[in-house]
Amino acid sequence: ALREHENEDSLLSSLLSLNPQTVWVILMTGGGHFAGAVFRGNEAVLHKTFHRYTVRAKRGVTQGAKDAQNRTRAPKSAGASLRRYNEAALIKDVEDLLLSWSEFLQAASAIFLRAPNYSKSIFFSGKEPVLNQTDSRLRSIPFLTRRATFNEVKRVHAVLSNVEIYASNSDVTAIHSPQKRVWKEKLKVAREASGSDTEGEKSCKLFIYFVICS
């Protein structure tokens, strides 16, 4: 978050550099789900989703991550074999997609990634990866997200691309929580405590949850 006058010149420069032709790419994966989209301005010009069965029910991690925890006693059941196959197939699906989007990835001013730590390599796999881990355009998504779907990718884009003003004592982690009810409940309590909305508005300061371009 940006508070007071910290880095205001840099922030203003970042905001002024954005235009309707600015290209962003958002890629999300987790639990066998993948969703990605290319945005030009506010329009999603390309998008794709995949889903593969890679996580055993109620276990919460992929078969590959489970195998890595105990390599000497990896499960040999039919279900485990299927999940391993699907995990490899999902990686190949993502590799092929990124290759087909290479033109947009090269043109993008920012590329936002979300993946569990154990599967972040999915974006950099293949003999000739399209993305490089040292690319300065890579960004993590700095707030909680839901399952990787196209609707969620659009929500993430909307949050990242908007400037919002909140009262100086606002809890921005609650504002951008996937559970909107959390923020609404806290807002209601704050309003009741202040007695009016205008009182809180007078003490507003500018908060930018994420600076798009460094």
Buried (B, 14 or more C-beta within 10 A) or exposed (E): BBEEEEBEEEBEEBEEEBEEEBBBBBBBBBBBBBBBBBBBBEEBEBBBBBBBBBBBEEEEBBBBBBBEEEEEEBBEEEEBEBBBBBBEBBBEBBBEBBEEBEEBBEEBBBBBBBBBEBBBEBBBEBEEBBBEEEEEBBBEBBBEBEBBBBEBBBBBBEBBBEEEEBBEEBBBBBBBBEEEEBBEEBBEEBBEEBEEEEEBEEEEBBBBBBBBBE
